[in-house]
Amino acid sequence: MYAVIRVGTSQERVTEGQVVRVDLRSEEVGADVEFQPVLLVDGDQVVAGPALKGATVTAKIIGDEKGPKIRALTYKAKAIQRRRWGHRQHYSTVEITKISAKA
């Protein structure tokens, strides 16, 4: 059985026991969180749309981590206009503990 869950602005395909990196969550390490599935597949049975009303995906937050550092430079030719900037995304690592079709 696997599910496709909505995490922030993206979607992730998960199974029980899988460790997934998601957008940073405000909950503490060790807390349980629930995600709403968009699609649920159990063998040949595919459930989507209004039939997922009671379905949940439960996960446990393992820790926080940082993504790769992104560096960029913008400039305009023939002018003294340059700007260097960087970004490093923060993530939460979660382990999928349970996928339930009905609440």
N, C-alpha and C positions, 0 to 999 in steps of 0.2 A: 504494500500500500504506500502511495506517495501523495503529496499534496503540493499545490502551488499556492504560496501565501503572498500577501501584499505586505511589503516592508517599506515604509516610507513612500518613496515615489517609484520604487522598483518592485519586481516580483521575483520570487526564488522558489525553485523546485526542491522539496525537502522530503526526507524519509526519517523514520524513528532512529535515534542514535546518531544522526548526522550532526556535525559541528559546522555552523554557518556564521559568517561574518556579516553583520547587519549594521545599519546606521546607528549612531550612538543613542542609547536609551538612558533615561533618567533614573531608572531603578538601580539599586545597589547590586553588587556581585553576590550571587547565590539566590537572588529573588526569582520567582516564577513569573513568566509573562505569557500572555495568550495572543495569538495571531489569528486573523480571520482568513480562512482559505478562500481562494478564488475558484479552484478546481480540485476535485478529490477523485483519485483513481484507485480502485480496489479490484485487481485482476482485470476482468472484462467490463466491470461496471464503472462508468464515468458519471460523476455527479457534478453539476454546475448550476449556476443561477439561483433561483428561489429555493431549490431543494437543499441548499446548504445552510438553511436558517439556523439550525442548532449545532452545526459542525464547528469544532475548534481545534487549533494546534497549540499545544502547550510546550513551552521551552524554559530552560533554566539558564540564567546569565552566568557564564564562566568567568569572563573578565573583559577588560577594555584593551584596545590596541590602536596603533596609529598606522595609517596607510603610507604609501611612498610619498616622498617630498616631490612636489611639482614646482619647477622654477621656470619663469618666463621673462622675456624682455620685450618691451615695446619701444619703438623709436620712430622718429620721422626723419627721413633723409633730408640733407641740406639744412637742417635746423638743429639747434642744440636742445633737443627734447628726447630724453631717454628715461625709462622707468623700469626698474627690475622689481619683480614681485614673486612671491612663492605661496604655496598652500600645502597643508598636510591634513587630510581628512581623519577624523576620529571614528572608530568603530567599536561596537560591542560584539563579543564572541558569545554565541548562544548554542546550547545543545538541545536538539529536539527530543523531548521525552515522551510525548504522547500525541497521536493523531486520532481524534474521535469523530465519527460521522454524526452522532447525535449527542446532545447535551444531557 
